[in-house]
Amino acid sequence: MEPQQKAVMGKEKVHISIVVIGHVDSGKSTTTGHLIYKLGGIDKRVIERFEKEAAEMNKRSFKYAWVLDKLKAERERGITIDIALWKFETTKYYCTVIDAPGHRDFIKNMITGTSQADCAVLIIDSTTGGFEAGISKDGQTREHALLSFTLGVKQMICCCNKMDATTPKYSKARYDEIVKEVSSYLKKVGYNPDKIPFVPISGFEGDNMIERSTNLDWYKGPTLLEALDQINEPKRPSDKPLRLPLQDVYKIGGIGTVPVGRVETGIVKPGMVVTFAPTGLTTEVKSVEMHHEALTEALPGDNVGFNVKNVAVKDLKRGYVASNSKDDPAKEAANFTSQVIIMNHPGQIGNGYAPVLDCHTSHIAVKFAELMTKIDRRSGKELEKEPKFLKNGDAGFVKMIPTKPMVVETFSEYPPLGRFAVRDMRQTVAVGVIKNVEKKDPTGAKVTKAAQKKNYVPFYGYNKYWLLACTLVSSLGSLFIGHSLKSPPSSRNFCSQNWVLDRRWQAFYYGPIFYLS
């Protein structure tokens, strides 16, 4: 790609997020690395350095995966990696890879990541034994596909990878066999296989990745790059109130605290007063940036960093949610009711069960306080009231109580914050959607001076009429205090008790006027 092309990357194109999923060793890193390597914004010098290191360690055969492995290693060691390294450009879209495949927390990150993805790219190992292992009950292909659908990723591309290693090479019969079996499973999950392109590829050799391969001339469908261009442009809910779950928080020298995350609903722009739930911390947004460019506003789907005033890094955490303080601000969930499907639990789940719940970027243990009803997972009809337990394959309504402060929303109002996966024993044991949330107001929430100047009133449940009453009371008080309130004290009584009292009255007198101004 020419430098001039890179310079205009993402300005006029729509931004989409993709998540690369599939069984271990299916070729996720190689395929993703190949796309980033050929179409992305990695500096040539970085690639040359990685290639040299790969050759020195006799890892030349892992060239594309090596790019990803090196980036991951540097990121995990705390070295700042330019966010553009995880991006690539198609003819129509500017694509962000949400999570690097193979990461040790991949399932957890996939759960939080897929809730932000516009499309899942499912990588399937087409080799003898490789495909069978991936699609087996214990394989990750099934779990990843089910998670993607449940967590709202309705578009998918399937890549039949390693076609250069089938028997015989580039076998059409093997491709047809895989398409038939995977289509059958995806249909059970909820996808329409007729709308999913199955692209035979070699992530390493490059067959059908970017350009059409003569080795696969029996295949008449799109290449992977063309399939990405055929993704339906996602509709963005910009008219809803702001919800921006934090993925990370950085302290940047000379700038300050910069939370990073994806705008799920609404818009965020400089000058907006935002509240961070669950703590209720309220401050003003100084600036919003994406791909090193300042934005006048960020829309749903944008992965942004935004600078906030007078806030320490320790005051914000991954899993917190930023919202507009004046438009249905997000709050902590006291409890919530969910529709849950048990999908991979070896035993029975009863009242008191407390697994980890992954919802948006949040990762918190939640107590199953009450199994309310057992329902038919397909029709939704009630089968049993207050069941003693739920087991594999069962569905039901459950009242849940977070063990730590947590922010969730109903699936109907804010879908990305209303779907979740339940993790236990290092696997996904259930998935679900949130039907109802009981919220609670924060106590002792910090409001920065920047937010106060923007006319933000930090009293939950109170308003300017309450403050007007304060002003009237304090004004009456000033009649009794007399002229001394506005007169400077003499040196004699500077340290006297009366002067301290006067200062208290001044604070009471002027305080409400400050908030009303």
N, C-alpha and C positions, 0 to 999 in steps of 0.2 A: 504494500500500500504506500502510495506516495505521501510525503510529509504534508503536502497541501490538502490532501483528502483528510488526513488525520486532524488537521486544524479545524475543519468544519464539523468534526464528529459530534453528533448529538444535538446540534443547534436546530436543525430543521426536521430531524427525524423523531419519531415517537420512541419513548423509552419503554422497554419491557424488561421484566425480570424472568430468568429461567432457572430452574433447579434441575441438576443432573442426578438421576437416581438409577438404582440397579444393584445387582448382587456384587459382592466383593470379587475383585479380579475380572469383572466383565469388561473393563477398559474405560471406566469413567474418566480417570485422570488423563489417560492418553488422548481420548476424544476431546475432552475439554481443553487440554493443553494445546492440541492441534489447532482448534478454533482460535484460541487466544493468540497463539504463535503466528498464525497466518493472517488473522483479521483484526487483531487487537492493538492496543497502544503500548506494547512493551518496547522499550528502547532497544535498538539493535545491539548496542554495547552490552546490555544486560544479557541478551540471548547468547551472544558470543562468549561471554564469561561462563554462563551455565553450560554451554556446549563443550567448552574447553575442560571444565571440571568433570563433566560426564565422561568425556573421553579418557581423562586421567584415571578415573575410577572404573574404567571398562563398563560404563553404563550407557554407551552410545545407543544401544538398542532401545533405551527408554527415553529417547530424546524429548518427546513431547511431555510425557509424565514428569520427567526430570524438571522441566520448567515449573510445573505446578508444585512439585515436591520442594524445590528450593524456595519458592515464594512462601509456601506454608511454613517451612522451617524458620525462615527469617521472621515471619509474622509471629510465630509462637515464641521466638526468642525476644520478642518485644521490639524488633526493628520495624519502624514505620514503613509500610508498603503503600505506594501510590494506589489509590482506589481504581485508577484506570487500568491497572494490571489485570483486573478481574472482569474486563469488558472486551467486547468485540462488536464490530459493525457489520450489518447485512445491508443489502440494497435499500430495504425499507425501514429497518429498525436499528436502534442502538441498544444492545443487549448487555445486561448485567448478570453475571453468574453469582447467584445468591450465596452458595456455600461451596467451598472447595471439596470435591468428593474425597473420601478416604480419611477425613479428619476423625480423630478419636471420638469426638462427640457427634459423629455424623448423623445418627438417628435423631438425637435431641435437636441438633441444629436443623435437620431436615424438617422436623415438626414445626419449629418456629419459622424456618425459612420457607417452607412450602406455603405457609399461610400468607406469604407475601408474593408468591410466584404467579406469573401470568401463564406459564406453560411449563410442563414437566417433560424432560427428555429422558426417556427410559432406555438405558443401554443394556442390551441382551447379548450374552456370550453365545455365539452360534456353534462353538466347537462341540465335538462329541464328549459328553460328560459335563461340560461347562454349562450348557443350557439346562440339562436335567437337574443339576445341583441348584441352579438359580431359581428354577420354577417349582422346586420341591416345597413341601410344607415348611421345612426349616430354612428355605432360601429367603433372601431379602427381596427378590423381585416382587412377590405377592404382597408383602408387607408395605413396601414402598409405594406400589400402585394403589393399594387401599387407602393408605395415608393421604396420598395426593388427592384422591377424589373426595375423601371425607373432609379434608382441610380446604376444599374449595378450588382446587386447581382443575378446571374443567377441560383444558386443552392439553393434548399430549402428542408427542412424536416418539415413535418407537424406532430404535436403531438396532438392526441385527448386525452386531459387530463381529470382528474377527473372521469375516468371510474369506480372507486369504488363508485361513487355517482350517477350513472345513474339509471333509473328505467326500468327493474330490474338492479341490480348491474352487471357490466361488460357485458352490452347488445350489442350483435353483430348487432342487428337491428338498434340501435341508431348509432353505428359506421358506418354502411353502409350508413345510411341517411346523416350523416355529410360528409363522403367522397364524395358522389355524389354532394352535394350542393357546397362544397368548391372547388372541382375539376372544376365545371362549372365556378365559378368566377375566379379562377386562370388562366383558359384557356383564358378568356376575357382579363385579364391583360397582358398576353403574355407568361406565363409559359406553359410547357408541363406537364400536370398532370400525364402522364404515367411514367415520370422520377422522380416523387416526392414520396418518401415513406410516407405513412400515418401510424404512429405508435400509437396504443392505449396504453396509459400509465396512471399511477397514480403517479404524482410527489411527493406526500406525502408518500403513502404506498410503493412506489418503484417498482410497477408492470411494467415490460418491460423497465425499465430505463437502468439497467446494466445487469441484468440477466432475462432470459425468465420466464414469470409468468404462473403458472398453472391455475390462474383465467381467463386467456385469451388464453386457449389452442386452441380455434377456429382460432386464428390469426397465420399465418404461416410466416409472414414477419420478418424483422430484429428488434431487440431491438433498443432503441435510441442510445446506445453506438455503436452498429454494423452499424447503419445508418450513424453515424458520420464518421466511418471508411470507408464507401463506397463513401464519397465525392470525386469527381475527384480532383486530385492534381492540384492546380492552377498554371498557367503559369505565370512566373514573368518577367516583361520587364526590365531586368538588362542591356540590351544593349542601352537603351535610356538615354538621359541626366538626371542628378539627379533632382528629385522633392520630397521634404520632408516637407509637411505642419506641422507646429508646433501645438501640442495639449496643451502644457504647457511649462512654463519656471521656473526652480528652481534655488535657490542659495544654494549650498551645502558647508558647512563648510570645509575648507581645500582643496576644489577642485575648487570651483568657480561657474560660470554660466553654467547650464546644460539645454539646450532645449531638449524637449522630443516629439517624433512623430513617425509616421510610414513612412518608405521609400516606396513611391508609384512607382517611376521609378528610374532607374540608381543605382549607388552604392555610399556609403559614407564611407570614411576611414580616419584614422589619417594622418595628414600632408596635407590633401586636403584644398585648399582655397575655402571657400564658401561665397556666397553672399546671404543676406537675403532680399527678396523683401517684401513690396514695397519700403523700405527706401534705399536699395542699400548698407547697412552696410556690409563690407567685412572683414573676419577674417580667421584664420587658425583653423582647427579642431585638438584639442590636443589628444583626445581619444574618442572611441566609445564603448558603453557598452550595453549588453542585458542580463537580468536575472543575474546581478551582475558578469558578465564575460566580460573581455575586448575582443573586436573583432578586427581582422585585416581589415575586411570590413563588412559592412551591406548591405544586398540585399533587393530587393522589397518584401514587406510583413513583414519585421522585424520591430517590435516596439522597438525603441532604445532611449537611452539618449546619448548625445554627448557633451563633454566639449569644450567650445570655449574660445580663448585667448582674454584678454583685452576688454571684453564686459560686460556691466552692465545688470542686469536683466530687468531694466526699458527700455532698448533699444530694447527688443524683446517682441512680444506678440503672443497669440494664433491667428492663421489665417495667420501669416507670413509664407513664403515659403523659405526653404533653397535650394540652387542649386549650382552647380559647377561654379565658376566664370569664368572658361575658356571654358565651354561647354554649349552654349545657356543658359546663366543665366536668371532666371525668372525676370520679370519686372512688374511694376504697369500697370494695365489696364486703359487706358483713357476712352474707351468705348468698347462694344462688341455686336455682333449680335447673338441672340439665337432663337432656335426653341422651342416654349412654348406650353404646353397643359394646358388649364384652366380646373380645375377638381372639384373645390368646392367653387366657389365664388358666393355669393347670388345676386350680381348685375352685372354691366357691367364694364369692364376695358378699360380705354381710355388713350390717351397720357397724361403724367404727373403723372400717378399713381406711388406711391413710397413705395412699401412694403419692408420687410426684405428678403434678399436672403441668403440662406444657401448653401455654396459651399465648399467642403472639410471641413476644420475646421473653415472657415470664416463665420461671421454672421453680415452682413452689409446691410443697406438700399440702394436700387438701384432704380433709376428713369426709368420708361418706357418712354424713350424720343420720340420714334416714332414706331407706329404700321405699319410695312412695308407691310406685306401681310397676308391674311387669307388663310389657306390651309386645304385640307382634311387630317384629322389626320391619316388615314390609308394608303392612296395612296401617300400623299405628294403633290398632284396636287394643283396648285394655284386656289383659288376660287374668291378672291377679292383683288384688289390693294388698299393700304392705307385705310383699314377699319376704321370706326369711333370708333368702340369698339370691344372687344372680350368678349364673355360670356361663361358660363358653357358648357363644351363639345367642345368648339372651339379650334383650333390650329392655330398658326401663327408664322411669323418671326418678332422679336421685337428688335429694337436698344435700348440698356440699358446703362445708365451712373451711375457708383457708386457714392454715396454721400460722401464717405470717401475712402482713398487709399485702393485698393483691388487687389489681385492677382488671376487671372483665366487664363485658357488655353483653346485651342480648344479641343473638345471631341475627334477628330480624332487623335491628337498628344499625348495628355495626358488625357486619359479618366477620371481618378479620380478627376482631376481638371477642368473638362469640363462638369460636370452634376450638377444640383442644384435643390432645392425646394424653392418655393416662399411661405413665411408665412405672414399671415395677420389675424387679428381677432382671434388669438390663434389657428389657424388651417392652414393646407397646402392648399393653394388655386390654386397652379399651380406647375408643374414640367417641366424641360426642359434640353436641351443640348446646348452647346456653339459652334457656327459654325465659328465665326471669331472674332479675338481680335485685337484692335488697342492699341499698347503699348506705354508707354512713359518712357524716361530715367530718373533716379533719379537725383535730384540736391543736391549738397553739401553732397554727401554720405561719411560717415566716413569709412576710411580704417585703420585697426589697423597696428601697427609696424610689427606684426607677418606676416601679409599678404604682406606687402611691402617687407620684406626680402625674401619672396617666389617668387619674380619677378612679383608680381601683379602690373599692371599699372592702377591707379585709375582714368584715364581720359577716359570717355565714348566717343567713336568716334575717339580717338587719339591712337597712337602707338609709337613704339621705334624710328621710323623715325622722328616723331615730337620732341621727346626728344633729338635726335642726333642734330637736327637743333638748339635746345636750347643750347646744349653744344658748338657748333661752335660759336654761337653768344656770349655766355658768355666767351669763350676763346679769341675772338677778344676784348671783353671788358677788359679782363685782361691785354692786351698789353698796353691799355691806362692807366690802374690803376698802372702798374709798379710793381716793386719789393715789395713795401710796403704791397701788398696783402698778401704775405707769411711771412712778417716780423712781429714779435711781436711789439706792440706799446711801446713807452717809457712811463715811469710813467707820464711824462709831458702831453702827449696828450691822456691819457687813456680815459678821459671823453670827449674828444673833438668831435666835429661834424664829423671830418674826420674819426675818428676811427669807429663811428657808420656807416658811409658810407662804410668804408672798410668791416665791418662785413656783410653789405647787399650784397656787391659784392661777398664775400666769400660764402654766402648762395646761390647766383645765380650761382656761379662758380661750387661749389661742389654738389649742389642739384641734377641736372640731372644725374651726374655721379653715385650718390647713387642709383637712380632709375634704371639705366642701369646695375648696378653691379649684 
